């Protein structure tokens, strides 16, 4: 079993390896895309979703 310090180091390493996305703000600064940002975007899309109408009704 690994120590808490080793677990933290492994987690930090994994997080840095998977951090690839960013947005550029109006001032040209690079803002990393976070899981929270993705969850918020998905939530907004869920609110706007409309069931497609059936094009071939029985």
Backbone bond lengths (Angstrom), bond angles and torsions (degrees), N, CA, C in turn:
res aa  C-N    CA-C-N  psi(-1)  N-CA   C-N-CA  omega(-1)  CA-C   N-CA-C  phi
1 X - - - 1.457 - - 1.523 108.39 -
2 X 1.321 117.89 138.71 1.459 120.86 -178.09 1.527 110.58 -88.69
3 X 1.316 115.19 154.93 1.464 121.30 -179.72 1.526 109.51 -73.46
4 X 1.339 117.20 161.62 1.469 119.39 176.90 1.527 112.59 -57.65
5 X 1.352 117.37 -35.79 1.463 119.90 178.24 1.523 111.29 -64.22
6 X 1.338 116.66 -40.96 1.466 120.58 178.79 1.523 110.50 -66.80
7 X 1.339 116.41 -39.88 1.461 120.41 179.22 1.525 110.17 -63.44
8 X 1.342 116.42 -42.36 1.465 120.35 179.29 1.530 110.63 -64.11
9 X 1.321 116.36 -42.82 1.466 120.58 179.16 1.518 110.55 -62.85
10 X 1.335 117.22 -41.84 1.465 120.81 178.78 1.521 110.81 -64.89
11 X 1.340 116.81 -41.18 1.459 120.63 179.98 1.528 110.02 -65.89
12 X 1.324 117.15 -44.39 1.463 120.61 179.37 1.522 110.48 -61.75
13 X 1.328 116.64 -39.87 1.460 120.75 178.99 1.520 110.37 -64.58
14 X 1.336 116.95 -44.66 1.463 121.17 -179.89 1.522 110.26 -63.74
15 X 1.336 117.31 -40.85 1.458 120.35 -179.83 1.522 111.13 -64.96
16 X 1.322 117.47 -41.31 1.458 119.11 -179.03 1.525 111.36 -68.89
17 X 1.321 117.22 -30.07 1.461 120.52 178.79 1.522 111.64 -73.25
18 X 1.338 117.97 -27.41 1.453 120.85 -176.38 1.527 112.53 -98.48
19 X 1.325 118.62 0.46 1.453 121.80 178.62 1.520 108.90 -87.49
20 X 1.328 115.73 100.34 1.458 119.87 -176.37 1.518 112.99 -124.45
21 X 1.321 117.38 -23.54 1.454 119.09 -173.50 1.514 112.90 -96.00
22 X 1.312 115.47 148.11 1.457 121.40 176.72 1.520 108.95 -154.93
23 X 1.316 115.55 156.86 1.458 121.78 172.14 1.526 107.17 -115.75
24 X 1.300 116.31 155.94 1.455 121.59 178.41 1.528 107.70 -106.52
25 X 1.336 116.22 122.73 1.461 119.42 -179.18 1.534 110.16 -79.85
26 X 1.335 117.53 172.87 1.472 120.58 -177.12 1.533 114.31 -57.75
27 X 1.325 117.04 -22.59 1.469 120.26 179.42 1.526 112.36 -90.84
28 X 1.336 116.41 2.33 1.457 120.35 178.08 1.514 114.43 87.59
29 X 1.323 117.21 9.06 1.464 120.57 179.49 1.524 109.94 -83.79
30 X 1.315 115.99 143.11 1.462 122.24 179.06 1.527 108.48 -87.71
31 X 1.338 116.52 121.81 1.460 122.21 -179.46 1.528 107.80 -112.84
32 X 1.341 118.34 116.62 1.467 120.37 179.66 1.532 111.28 -61.23
33 X 1.317 116.44 139.49 1.459 121.56 176.67 1.521 107.72 -80.69
34 X 1.333 116.08 125.22 1.460 121.39 -177.71 1.524 110.77 -103.10
35 X 1.313 115.53 164.44 1.462 120.33 176.12 1.523 110.13 -60.12
36 X 1.314 116.89 -38.39 1.461 121.29 178.72 1.528 111.42 -60.36
37 X 1.313 117.12 -41.03 1.467 121.44 178.48 1.525 110.52 -62.72
38 X 1.315 116.43 -42.01 1.464 121.02 179.96 1.521 110.32 -66.59
39 X 1.341 117.00 -43.64 1.461 120.54 179.28 1.524 111.06 -62.50
40 X 1.326 117.34 -40.31 1.459 120.90 178.82 1.528 110.66 -64.34
41 X 1.320 116.89 -43.03 1.467 120.66 179.03 1.525 110.88 -62.86
42 X 1.331 116.72 -42.52 1.468 120.39 178.92 1.523 110.81 -64.10
43 X 1.324 116.67 -39.69 1.458 121.02 178.32 1.525 110.92 -62.04
44 X 1.321 117.04 -43.21 1.461 120.97 177.97 1.526 111.13 -63.72
45 X 1.314 117.25 -40.82 1.468 120.60 177.72 1.521 111.17 -64.46
46 X 1.344 116.87 -39.84 1.467 120.55 177.88 1.524 110.89 -60.30
47 X 1.327 117.57 -38.88 1.466 121.31 -179.68 1.527 111.27 -65.84
48 X 1.328 117.22 -31.57 1.460 121.84 -175.89 1.524 113.52 -90.88
49 X 1.327 116.98 -8.42 1.457 120.70 -174.52 1.525 110.66 -66.06
50 X 1.311 115.92 135.76 1.460 122.92 177.22 1.514 107.24 -124.98
51 X 1.336 116.06 132.66 1.459 120.25 179.40 1.532 109.25 -62.98
52 X 1.333 117.10 129.82 1.469 119.56 178.02 1.530 110.31 -63.29
53 X 1.308 115.46 144.03 1.467 117.79 177.90 1.521 109.15 -77.59
54 X 1.299 116.10 151.58 1.459 121.98 -178.99 1.527 108.58 -77.16
55 X 1.328 116.48 115.56 1.465 120.65 -178.67 1.525 112.63 -79.04
56 X 1.325 117.43 -15.67 1.466 121.96 179.88 1.525 109.91 -125.86
57 X 1.345 117.61 70.34 1.474 118.61 -179.33 1.528 111.12 -64.71
58 X 1.294 114.47 146.21 1.472 120.07 -178.27 1.502 112.19 -74.70
